[in-house]
Amino acid sequence: MRAVVQRVATARVEVEGRVVGAIDRGLVVLLGVAFTDEESDAQWMADKVATLRLFGDEQGKMNRSVAEVEGEVLVVSQFTLYGDVRKGRRPSFVRAASGPHAQSIYAQVVEGLSRRGISCSTGEFGATMQVALVNDGPVTLLLDSDKTF
């Protein structure tokens, strides 16, 4: 499982002109699921996102998690994170999970964050989405549950 995590001042995702998810201060998580991912990967990702210390404390050091600052998380499915362009010019998505499997793992990440008391919004799985955000910092991290990464 791969994720691009961005600390944001605000973010929203639209599908066909309607807002399907929006947050204020918090994290945007663009989430890609591999065909080999399972529940343990989803729990690892939820734990990692929930506990990353990306928000400033009184001294301005990144020492607080999204939960500690009462922030929100917007999770957006993005299978293109598994696009392989090492050969040719068109991405290969052979490592990306199929729709039903990816949707199940994606839902487990969202549920894992919600269980930790974090307010979560989502995009619309499988839809063409427009994501707008104001990156705060900017702070952007790449996460990968693959131990060989």
GROMACS elastic network, one bead per residue, 0.5 to 0.9 nm:
[ bonds ]
;  ai    aj funct       b0    kb
    1    31     6  0.73516   500
    1    32     6  0.57558   500
    1    34     6  0.56481   500
    1    35     6  0.89836   500
    1    36     6  0.85488   500
    1    37     6  0.62111   500
    1    38     6  0.89529   500
    1    41     6  0.66001   500
    1    42     6  0.76942   500
    1    45     6  0.77732   500
    1    82     6  0.88689   500
    1   143     6  0.79951   500
    1   144     6  0.55492   500
    1   145     6  0.52621   500
    1   146     6  0.67621   500
    2    30     6  0.82134   500
    2    31     6  0.59186   500
    2    32     6  0.50578   500
    2    33     6  0.65560   500
    2    34     6  0.79907   500
    2    45     6  0.85803   500
    2    81     6  0.67304   500
    2    82     6  0.78293   500
    2   142     6  0.73394   500
    2   143     6  0.55696   500
    2   145     6  0.66169   500
    2   146     6  0.82220   500
    3    29     6  0.61539   500
    3    30     6  0.53532   500
    3    32     6  0.61452   500
    3    33     6  0.87914   500
    3    45     6  0.83099   500
    3    78     6  0.86397   500
    3    81     6  0.76623   500
    3   141     6  0.81003   500
    3   142     6  0.57933   500
    3   143     6  0.50295   500
    3   144     6  0.64771   500
    3   145     6  0.89550   500
    4    28     6  0.79238   500
    4    29     6  0.57320   500
    4    30     6  0.51250   500
    4    31     6  0.68155   500
    4    32     6  0.88190   500
    4    81     6  0.85379   500
    4   140     6  0.69188   500
    4   141     6  0.58015   500
    4   143     6  0.64164   500
    5    27     6  0.64905   500
    5    28     6  0.56779   500
    5    30     6  0.65485   500
    5    31     6  0.86319   500
    5    49     6  0.79516   500
    5   139     6  0.81759   500
    5   140     6  0.55726   500
    5   141     6  0.51648   500
    5   142     6  0.63377   500
    5   143     6  0.75096   500
    6    26     6  0.84016   500
    6    27     6  0.54743   500
    6    28     6  0.52000   500
    6    29     6  0.66505   500
    6    30     6  0.85698   500
    6   135     6  0.64136   500
    6   136     6  0.78503   500
    6   138     6  0.77727   500
    6   139     6  0.56908   500
    6   141     6  0.65444   500
    6   142     6  0.89943   500
    7    10     6  0.89803   500
    7    25     6  0.78226   500
    7    26     6  0.58543   500
    7    28     6  0.65648   500
    7    54     6  0.71853   500
    7    55     6  0.80389   500
    7   134     6  0.85194   500
    7   135     6  0.58431   500
    7   136     6  0.54707   500
    7   137     6  0.73960   500
    7   138     6  0.72327   500
    7   139     6  0.54347   500
    7   140     6  0.66151   500
    7   141     6  0.89476   500
    8    11     6  0.67665   500
    8    23     6  0.88503   500
    8    24     6  0.75647   500
    8    25     6  0.57488   500
    8    26     6  0.54739   500
    8    27     6  0.56410   500
    8    28     6  0.68239   500
    8   133     6  0.66481   500
    8   134     6  0.54327   500
    8   137     6  0.81097   500
    8   138     6  0.81758   500
    8   139     6  0.80698   500
    9    23     6  0.84758   500
    9    24     6  0.58264   500
    9    26     6  0.66476   500
    9    27     6  0.85130   500
    9   133     6  0.76371   500
    9   134     6  0.55772   500
    9   135     6  0.63891   500
    9   136     6  0.55945   500
   10    22     6  0.76845   500
   10    23     6  0.57129   500
   10    25     6  0.55062   500
   10    26     6  0.73614   500
   10    27     6  0.87300   500
   10   132     6  0.84190   500
   10   133     6  0.57416   500
   10   134     6  0.55767   500
   10   135     6  0.77927   500
   10   136     6  0.86367   500
   11    21     6  0.83834   500
   11    22     6  0.56344   500
   11    23     6  0.54180   500
   11    24     6  0.64286   500
   11    25     6  0.82451   500
   11    26     6  0.86535   500
   11    27     6  0.85841   500
   11    28     6  0.72975   500
   11    74     6  0.75801   500
   11   131     6  0.73878   500
   11   132     6  0.55511   500
   11   134     6  0.63871   500
   11   135     6  0.85370   500
   12    19     6  0.68708   500
   12    20     6  0.77359   500
   12    21     6  0.55893   500
   12    23     6  0.63533   500
   12    24     6  0.87081   500
   12    74     6  0.78141   500
   12   123     6  0.85415   500
   12   130     6  0.83012   500
   12   131     6  0.59214   500
   12   132     6  0.54244   500
   12   133     6  0.64469   500
   13    18     6  0.84141   500
   13    19     6  0.58231   500
   13    20     6  0.59562   500
   13    21     6  0.53504   500
   13    22     6  0.63685   500
   13    74     6  0.85751   500
   13    76     6  0.81527   500
   13   122     6  0.79442   500
   13   123     6  0.59273   500
   13   124     6  0.85411   500
   13   129     6  0.64123   500
   13   130     6  0.55471   500
   13   132     6  0.63127   500
   13   133     6  0.86604   500
   14    17     6  0.57809   500
   14    18     6  0.52113   500
   14    20     6  0.55742   500
   14    21     6  0.72194   500
   14    22     6  0.88702   500
   14   123     6  0.75953   500
   14   124     6  0.86211   500
   14   128     6  0.87340   500
   14   129     6  0.56196   500
   14   130     6  0.51574   500
   14   131     6  0.65381   500
   14   132     6  0.83908   500
   15    18     6  0.54485   500
   15    19     6  0.65349   500
   15    20     6  0.66706   500
   15   123     6  0.81925   500
   15   124     6  0.74368   500
   15   127     6  0.70340   500
   15   128     6  0.65044   500
   15   129     6  0.50119   500
   15   130     6  0.65681   500
   16    19     6  0.85252   500
   16   128     6  0.81061   500
   16   129     6  0.77170   500
   16   130     6  0.86178   500
   17   130     6  0.87171   500
   19    22     6  0.71775   500
   19   123     6  0.88869   500
   20   121     6  0.82554   500
   20   122     6  0.72124   500
   20   123     6  0.60297   500
   20   124     6  0.69328   500
   21    74     6  0.70511   500
   21    75     6  0.88317   500
   21   120     6  0.88389   500
   21   121     6  0.51665   500
   21   122     6  0.52889   500
   21   123     6  0.57121   500
   21   124     6  0.83684   500
   22    73     6  0.89171   500
   22    74     6  0.68573   500
   22   121     6  0.63397   500
   22   122     6  0.78789   500
   22   123     6  0.87778   500
   23    26     6  0.71062   500
   23    27     6  0.84830   500
   23    28     6  0.86868   500
   23    71     6  0.84849   500
   23    72     6  0.60584   500
   23    73     6  0.69082   500
   23    74     6  0.64957   500
   23   119     6  0.89125   500
   23   120     6  0.82477   500
   23   121     6  0.70467   500
   24    27     6  0.89132   500
   24    71     6  0.74515   500
   24    72     6  0.68161   500
   24    73     6  0.88109   500
   25    66     6  0.87509   500
   25    69     6  0.87928   500
   25    70     6  0.84863   500
   25    71     6  0.53870   500
   25    72     6  0.63516   500
   25    73     6  0.84936   500
   25   136     6  0.87943   500
   26    55     6  0.88172   500
   26    66     6  0.61039   500
   26    67     6  0.89930   500
   26    69     6  0.84052   500
   26    70     6  0.81438   500
   26    73     6  0.55942   500
   26    74     6  0.79652   500
   27    49     6  0.84844   500
   27    66     6  0.72906   500
   27    71     6  0.75717   500
   27    72     6  0.64021   500
   27    74     6  0.63315   500
   27    75     6  0.83930   500
   28    72     6  0.85980   500
   28    73     6  0.57637   500
   28    75     6  0.60302   500
   28    76     6  0.76015   500
   28   133     6  0.81678   500
   28   135     6  0.89669   500
   29    49     6  0.83055   500
   29    73     6  0.71501   500
   29    74     6  0.60793   500
   29    76     6  0.61282   500
   29    77     6  0.83503   500
   30    74     6  0.83994   500
   30    75     6  0.60846   500
   30    77     6  0.59092   500
   30    78     6  0.58190   500
   30    81     6  0.83200   500
   31    75     6  0.68658   500
   31    76     6  0.59759   500
   31    78     6  0.52799   500
   31    79     6  0.73205   500
   31    81     6  0.75154   500
   31   106     6  0.75006   500
   32    76     6  0.87938   500
   32    77     6  0.61089   500
   32    80     6  0.69703   500
   32    81     6  0.53643   500
   32    82     6  0.65815   500
   32    96     6  0.73552   500
   32    97     6  0.84076   500
   32   102     6  0.80642   500
   32   106     6  0.82608   500
   33    36     6  0.82394   500
   33    37     6  0.64466   500
   33    77     6  0.82197   500
   33    78     6  0.80124   500
   33    79     6  0.64833   500
   33    81     6  0.82611   500
   33    82     6  0.77426   500
   33    95     6  0.85093   500
   33    96     6  0.59596   500
   33    97     6  0.56437   500
   33    98     6  0.87950   500
   33   101     6  0.84737   500
   33   102     6  0.55339   500
   33   103     6  0.85575   500
   33   105     6  0.71906   500
   33   106     6  0.72692   500
   34    37     6  0.53263   500
   34    38     6  0.88722   500
   34    79     6  0.82235   500
   34    82     6  0.71420   500
   34    94     6  0.88072   500
   34    95     6  0.54193   500
   34    98     6  0.84278   500
   34   102     6  0.74261   500
   35    38     6  0.84514   500
   35    94     6  0.84191   500
   35    95     6  0.59114   500
   35    96     6  0.54847   500
   35    98     6  0.67670   500
   35   101     6  0.74363   500
   35   102     6  0.75197   500
   36    95     6  0.79788   500
   36    96     6  0.86211   500
   36    97     6  0.74273   500
   37    40     6  0.78766   500
   37    41     6  0.58898   500
   37    42     6  0.76833   500
   37    97     6  0.79305   500
   37   101     6  0.87566   500
   37   102     6  0.84154   500
   37   105     6  0.74968   500
   37   145     6  0.85596   500
   37   146     6  0.87321   500
   38    41     6  0.54631   500
   38    42     6  0.66292   500
   38    43     6  0.89802   500
   38   101     6  0.88655   500
   38   105     6  0.67014   500
   39    42     6  0.50352   500
   39    43     6  0.62442   500
   39    44     6  0.85775   500
   39   105     6  0.65692   500
   39   108     6  0.71642   500
   39   109     6  0.87070   500
   40    43     6  0.51288   500
   40    44     6  0.60863   500
   40    45     6  0.86062   500
   41    44     6  0.50061   500
   41    45     6  0.61468   500
   41    46     6  0.86113   500
   41   105     6  0.82965   500
   41   109     6  0.86826   500
   41   145     6  0.60023   500
   41   146     6  0.83058   500
   42    45     6  0.51639   500
   42    46     6  0.61767   500
   42    47     6  0.85762   500
   42   105     6  0.60352   500
   42   106     6  0.72947   500
   42   107     6  0.86694   500
   42   108     6  0.59015   500
   42   110     6  0.87582   500
   42   112     6  0.77313   500
   42   145     6  0.85995   500
   43    46     6  0.50797   500
   43    47     6  0.60317   500
   43    48     6  0.84291   500
   43   108     6  0.73513   500
   43   109     6  0.63736   500
   43   112     6  0.63483   500
   43   113     6  0.88464   500
   44    47     6  0.51842   500
   44    48     6  0.60356   500
   44    49     6  0.86053   500
   44   109     6  0.86050   500
   44   145     6  0.70376   500
   45    48     6  0.50552   500
   45    49     6  0.60497   500
   45    50     6  0.83872   500
   45   109     6  0.66429   500
   45   112     6  0.86629   500
   45   143     6  0.80347   500
   45   144     6  0.82107   500
   45   145     6  0.69627   500
   46    49     6  0.53097   500
   46    50     6  0.59845   500
   46    51     6  0.85517   500
   46   108     6  0.83529   500
   46   109     6  0.52245   500
   46   110     6  0.73259   500
   46   111     6  0.83557   500
   46   112     6  0.53829   500
   46   113     6  0.53692   500
   46   116     6  0.87691   500
   47    50     6  0.51935   500
   47    51     6  0.61231   500
   47    52     6  0.84747   500
   47   109     6  0.88836   500
   47   112     6  0.75380   500
   47   113     6  0.74473   500
   47   116     6  0.85908   500
   48    51     6  0.53590   500
   48    52     6  0.58886   500
   48   143     6  0.85841   500
   49    52     6  0.54982   500
   49    53     6  0.89755   500
   49    65     6  0.84744   500
   49    66     6  0.81837   500
   49    73     6  0.89245   500
   49   113     6  0.79236   500
   49   143     6  0.89694   500
   50    53     6  0.86939   500
   50    65     6  0.66383   500
   50    66     6  0.63847   500
   50    67     6  0.67062   500
   50   112     6  0.89590   500
   50   113     6  0.64551   500
   50   116     6  0.74658   500
   50   118     6  0.76331   500
   51    54     6  0.88583   500
   51    64     6  0.82726   500
   51    65     6  0.53405   500
   51    66     6  0.72726   500
   51    67     6  0.77310   500
   52    55     6  0.86687   500
   52    63     6  0.86197   500
   52    64     6  0.76330   500
   52    65     6  0.53867   500
   52    66     6  0.74645   500
   53    56     6  0.82267   500
   53    62     6  0.57099   500
   53    66     6  0.74474   500
   54    61     6  0.85982   500
   54    63     6  0.64375   500
   54    64     6  0.60681   500
   54    65     6  0.59770   500
   54    66     6  0.74240   500
   54   139     6  0.77564   500
   55    60     6  0.82130   500
   55    61     6  0.74997   500
   55    63     6  0.60224   500
   55    65     6  0.60981   500
   55    66     6  0.70304   500
   55    68     6  0.87047   500
   55    69     6  0.73950   500
   56    59     6  0.72326   500
   56    63     6  0.57162   500
   56    64     6  0.60807   500
   56    65     6  0.88935   500
   56    69     6  0.89569   500
   57    60     6  0.50798   500
   57    61     6  0.55506   500
   57    62     6  0.64619   500
   57    63     6  0.56794   500
   57    64     6  0.62664   500
   58    61     6  0.75543   500
   59    62     6  0.89220   500
   60    63     6  0.82566   500
   61    64     6  0.84500   500
   62    65     6  0.84845   500
   64    67     6  0.80172   500
   64    68     6  0.58167   500
   64    69     6  0.67725   500
   65    68     6  0.51289   500
   65    69     6  0.65540   500
   65    70     6  0.86175   500
   65    71     6  0.84553   500
   66    69     6  0.54004   500
   66    70     6  0.61026   500
   66    72     6  0.68095   500
   66    73     6  0.79316   500
   66   118     6  0.77598   500
   67    71     6  0.59655   500
   67    72     6  0.78163   500
   67   116     6  0.82248   500
   67   117     6  0.73952   500
   67   118     6  0.59956   500
   67   119     6  0.87527   500
   68    71     6  0.76068   500
   70   118     6  0.76326   500
   70   119     6  0.84098   500
   71   118     6  0.74533   500
   71   119     6  0.74477   500
   72   118     6  0.62690   500
   72   119     6  0.50088   500
   72   120     6  0.59088   500
   72   121     6  0.77742   500
   73   113     6  0.83665   500
   73   118     6  0.71982   500
   73   119     6  0.63544   500
   73   121     6  0.62707   500
   73   122     6  0.82743   500
   74   119     6  0.86800   500
   74   120     6  0.57750   500
   74   122     6  0.53353   500
   74   123     6  0.75355   500
   75   106     6  0.85922   500
   75   109     6  0.86784   500
   75   110     6  0.71302   500
   75   120     6  0.72363   500
   75   121     6  0.63457   500
   75   123     6  0.65324   500
   76   106     6  0.88499   500
   76   121     6  0.86551   500
   76   122     6  0.57009   500
   76   124     6  0.75319   500
   76   125     6  0.76154   500
   76   129     6  0.89068   500
   76   131     6  0.85766   500
   77   102     6  0.86630   500
   77   103     6  0.83683   500
   77   106     6  0.71199   500
   77   122     6  0.83092   500
   77   123     6  0.69857   500
   77   124     6  0.78192   500
   77   125     6  0.60475   500
   77   126     6  0.75537   500
   78    81     6  0.60883   500
   78    82     6  0.85025   500
   78   125     6  0.87286   500
   78   126     6  0.86653   500
   79    82     6  0.59099   500
   79    83     6  0.75180   500
   79    93     6  0.78781   500
   79    96     6  0.60443   500
   79    97     6  0.77425   500
   79   102     6  0.85018   500
   80    84     6  0.87042   500
   80    91     6  0.83978   500
   80    93     6  0.72612   500
   80    96     6  0.78665   500
   81    84     6  0.85144   500
   81    93     6  0.88595   500
   81    96     6  0.82092   500
   82    91     6  0.87771   500
   82    92     6  0.80365   500
   82    93     6  0.58974   500
   82    94     6  0.79436   500
   82    95     6  0.61075   500
   82    96     6  0.54931   500
   83    90     6  0.88444   500
   83    91     6  0.50761   500
   83    92     6  0.53804   500
   83    94     6  0.80128   500
   83    95     6  0.79063   500
   83    96     6  0.77365   500
   84    87     6  0.76822   500
   84    90     6  0.84386   500
   84    91     6  0.51876   500
   84    92     6  0.50318   500
   84    93     6  0.64391   500
   84    94     6  0.82288   500
   84    95     6  0.84172   500
   85    88     6  0.64299   500
   85    89     6  0.62967   500
   85    90     6  0.65311   500
   85    92     6  0.65952   500
   86    89     6  0.82242   500
   86    91     6  0.83146   500
   87    90     6  0.81661   500
   87    91     6  0.82899   500
   87    92     6  0.87258   500
   88    91     6  0.77491   500
   92    95     6  0.81550   500
   93    96     6  0.53722   500
   93    97     6  0.86431   500
   94    97     6  0.80598   500
   96   102     6  0.80647   500
   97   100     6  0.81920   500
   97   101     6  0.61236   500
   97   102     6  0.51811   500
   97   103     6  0.88219   500
   98   101     6  0.55762   500
   98   102     6  0.58366   500
   98   103     6  0.83780   500
   99   102     6  0.51790   500
   99   103     6  0.58957   500
   99   104     6  0.85386   500
   99   125     6  0.87721   500
   99   126     6  0.75618   500
  100   103     6  0.51920   500
  100   104     6  0.62512   500
  100   105     6  0.88169   500
  101   104     6  0.52316   500
  101   105     6  0.63775   500
  101   106     6  0.85537   500
  102   105     6  0.52618   500
  102   106     6  0.59310   500
  102   107     6  0.84854   500
  103   107     6  0.60329   500
  103   108     6  0.85958   500
  103   125     6  0.69049   500
  103   126     6  0.85013   500
  104   107     6  0.51733   500
  104   108     6  0.63388   500
  104   109     6  0.89418   500
  105   108     6  0.50021   500
  105   109     6  0.64829   500
  105   110     6  0.88756   500
  106   109     6  0.52718   500
  106   110     6  0.65228   500
  106   111     6  0.87442   500
  106   125     6  0.86877   500
  107   110     6  0.51059   500
  107   111     6  0.60603   500
  107   112     6  0.84562   500
  108   112     6  0.59292   500
  108   113     6  0.86092   500
  109   112     6  0.50139   500
  109   113     6  0.63278   500
  109   114     6  0.86636   500
  110   113     6  0.52615   500
  110   114     6  0.62253   500
  110   115     6  0.86496   500
  110   120     6  0.68723   500
  110   121     6  0.83824   500
  110   122     6  0.80550   500
  111   115     6  0.60240   500
  111   116     6  0.86612   500
  111   120     6  0.87279   500
  112   115     6  0.51715   500
  112   116     6  0.65640   500
  113   116     6  0.52139   500
  113   117     6  0.68720   500
  113   118     6  0.56614   500
  113   119     6  0.77923   500
  113   120     6  0.71623   500
  114   117     6  0.51689   500
  114   118     6  0.50323   500
  114   119     6  0.61786   500
  114   120     6  0.63536   500
  115   118     6  0.72714   500
  116   119     6  0.89844   500
  122   125     6  0.83190   500
  123   126     6  0.89883   500
  123   127     6  0.82246   500
  123   129     6  0.73617   500
  123   131     6  0.86454   500
  124   127     6  0.56285   500
  124   128     6  0.82185   500
  124   129     6  0.75006   500
  125   128     6  0.87233   500
  126   129     6  0.87471   500
  134   138     6  0.87856   500
  135   138     6  0.52905   500
  135   139     6  0.68380   500
  135   140     6  0.81066   500
  136   139     6  0.61980   500
  137   140     6  0.85110   500
  144   147     6  0.78938   500
  144   149     6  0.69389   500
  145   148     6  0.87862   500
  145   149     6  0.79894   500
  146   149     6  0.55028   500
